Amino acid sequence: MKTLFYLGLGMQLFGLIAVGLCFFSGVRNGDYGRLELAQLVLGSFVFYVGNYLKGRSLG
């Protein structure tokens, strides 16, 4: 169960970093392109899957 917890935590951190990089890239360029949109969607998905896994390991 600890492995599932840390896997979920790692996925949450990865997703949060991906969304943060997308945000700063869009602010720097003044516009969001397809790459930033894909990074936002994928980062959000990974974050929420990690959140699900982490919560499942605690229960």
TORKOL-4160 file (C-alpha; in steps of 0.2 Angstrom, whole numbers, padded with zeros to 4 digits, m for minus):
59
<pt num="1" X="0000" Y="0000" Z="0000"/>
<pt num="2" X="0015" Y="0012" Z="0003"/>
<pt num="3" X="0020" Y="0010" Z="m0015"/>
<pt num="4" X="0003" Y="0015" Z="m0021"/>
<pt num="5" X="0003" Y="0030" Z="m0010"/>
<pt num="6" X="0020" Y="0036" Z="m0016"/>
<pt num="7" X="0016" Y="0032" Z="m0034"/>
<pt num="8" X="0000" Y="0043" Z="m0032"/>
<pt num="9" X="0010" Y="0057" Z="m0024"/>
<pt num="10" X="0023" Y="0056" Z="m0038"/>
<pt num="11" X="0010" Y="0057" Z="m0051"/>
<pt num="12" X="0002" Y="0072" Z="m0042"/>
<pt num="13" X="0019" Y="0081" Z="m0041"/>
<pt num="14" X="0022" Y="0078" Z="m0060"/>
<pt num="15" X="0005" Y="0084" Z="m0065"/>
<pt num="16" X="0006" Y="0100" Z="m0054"/>
<pt num="17" X="0023" Y="0103" Z="m0062"/>
<pt num="18" X="0017" Y="0101" Z="m0079"/>
<pt num="19" X="0002" Y="0112" Z="m0077"/>
<pt num="20" X="0013" Y="0125" Z="m0069"/>
<pt num="21" X="0026" Y="0125" Z="m0083"/>
<pt num="22" X="0011" Y="0127" Z="m0095"/>
<pt num="23" X="0005" Y="0142" Z="m0086"/>
<pt num="24" X="0021" Y="0151" Z="m0085"/>
<pt num="25" X="0025" Y="0147" Z="m0104"/>
<pt num="26" X="0008" Y="0154" Z="m0109"/>
<pt num="27" X="0011" Y="0170" Z="m0098"/>
<pt num="28" X="0028" Y="0172" Z="m0105"/>
<pt num="29" X="0022" Y="0170" Z="m0123"/>
<pt num="30" X="0006" Y="0179" Z="m0121"/>
<pt num="31" X="m0004" Y="0165" Z="m0129"/>
<pt num="32" X="m0007" Y="0147" Z="m0127"/>
<pt num="33" X="m0004" Y="0135" Z="m0141"/>
<pt num="34" X="m0008" Y="0117" Z="m0145"/>
<pt num="35" X="0007" Y="0111" Z="m0135"/>
<pt num="36" X="0002" Y="0121" Z="m0119"/>
<pt num="37" X="m0016" Y="0114" Z="m0121"/>
<pt num="38" X="m0010" Y="0096" Z="m0122"/>
<pt num="39" X="0002" Y="0099" Z="m0108"/>
<pt num="40" X="m0012" Y="0106" Z="m0097"/>
<pt num="41" X="m0024" Y="0092" Z="m0101"/>
<pt num="42" X="m0012" Y="0079" Z="m0098"/>
<pt num="43" X="m0005" Y="0087" Z="m0083"/>
<pt num="44" X="m0022" Y="0088" Z="m0075"/>
<pt num="45" X="m0026" Y="0070" Z="m0080"/>
<pt num="46" X="m0010" Y="0064" Z="m0072"/>
<pt num="47" X="m0013" Y="0074" Z="m0056"/>
<pt num="48" X="m0031" Y="0068" Z="m0054"/>
<pt num="49" X="m0026" Y="0050" Z="m0057"/>
<pt num="50" X="m0012" Y="0052" Z="m0044"/>
<pt num="51" X="m0025" Y="0059" Z="m0032"/>
<pt num="52" X="m0036" Y="0044" Z="m0035"/>
<pt num="53" X="m0022" Y="0032" Z="m0032"/>
<pt num="54" X="m0016" Y="0041" Z="m0016"/>
<pt num="55" X="m0033" Y="0042" Z="m0009"/>
<pt num="56" X="m0036" Y="0023" Z="m0013"/>
<pt num="57" X="m0021" Y="0018" Z="m0004"/>
<pt num="58" X="m0026" Y="0027" Z="0012"/>
<pt num="59" X="m0043" Y="0018" Z="0013"/>
